[in-house]
Amino acid sequence: MTKAAVCKQSISITGVILAGGLARRMGGKDKALLTLSGNTLIRHTLNILEPQLGEIIINANRNLKSFEDLGHTVISDEITGFAGPLAGMATALQAVKTSYILTVPCDSPFLPEDLVNRFVESCHSV
């Protein structure tokens, strides 16, 4: 077993997918719900994170039903007015009970399949 795998067993991590923006550069279309190769961008992200993490939370501020249908807890920003990704992170800090939070954007369909191990290794190399 690798050092990262041992460390991963000893710490608790919640993944948080940040999908709460207005997508102004996308003409207001919810980026997470746009499709690429037959899946939404958020589904691509979930496909990578689900095998790596026990708990994933989605931070979203609109189209909540679409996100809830993905089967994970959905939280909305406590700071109103679409204040940006830091507002999503601040909300996640209040909602998450684990020792660590791994945040990723909703529009990154090509995250590495070993992202959590990389995260754990970086946490333990400090």
N, C-alpha and C positions, 0 to 999 in steps of 0.2 A: 504494500500500500504506500502511495506517495505521501510525502510530508503534507501536501495540500489536502489530500483526502483525510488524513488524520486530523488536521486542523479543522476541516469542514465539519467533521463529526463533533468537535468540541465547541463550536460556536453556532449560534443561530442567526440565520440571515433571512430577511424578507426582501423579495424583489418588488420594486415599484416601477411601473411603466408610466411615464409622464405623457399623458394624452389630453391635457387640459387647455391647450392653446386655441387661439382664434384662426390660425392658419391663414393669416393675411396674405402671405406670398403664394398661397394656393387658391386664391380667390374665395376664401372663406370655407372651402370644402374641408371636412374633418380628415386630416391627413391619415390618422390611424385607420380609417374606414375605406381609404382608397385601395384599389387592388393592384397586385403585382403577381404575375404568373398564376392567376386563379385564386389567390388568397388575399385577404386584407393585410395591410402592413402590420397591424397589431397581431394578427394570427401568425404571421411569420415570426414576430418577436416572441410570442407565447410558445411557439413550437421549439424555439431554441432554449427558452428559460424553464419551461415546465419540467423537463427531465433533470434539470440541475437544482431546482429549488422546491421546497415543500410548500412555501407560501408566496403567492404573488398578489399584489394589490394594483389596481388600475386607478390612476388619478385622472379624472375626466370631469368636464364642466358642461357638456352638452351631449346629446345623443346617448343619454345614460342607459336607456333600455338596451341599446345595441351592445354596450359594454357589459352590462349585467348578464346578457345572454351568453357571454364567453365563459361564465362559470367561476369568476373570481370576484372578490370584494371590490367594490367601486367606491372611491371617495372623491368628493369635490372640494375645491379650494375653500378654505375658511376665509381667506382674504378675497374679497369680491373685486370684480372689474378686470378679470383676466390679467393678473399682475405678472404672469410669466412663470417659468419653471421653478424659480425659487419659492413661489407661493405653493406649488405642488409639493415641493420638498418639505416646506414648513408644515403643511397639512399631514404629510406622511410621518413626520417625526412625532406628531401627536397620536397618530393611529397605530403605529407599529409598536409591537411589544418585544421584538427580538433585539439582540445585542447590536446587530449590524443591519444596514439598509443598503441595498445595491439598486441604484436608480439607472434607468435607461430610457431613452426617448422612444416614442411609439413608432417612429418612422425610420428605424434602423433594421431592415430585414436581414442583414448579413452579419449579425453579431457572432462572435466566435462561440463554437459549441463547448468550449472550456472556459467561458467567461468567469463563472463562479470560482473555479479553481485558481484562475489568475488573480481574482479579487482576494481570495483567501491567502494566496502566497504573498501578495503585496501587503496585506494587513500584518502578516507575521514576519515580514522582513524589516520592519521599522524598528 
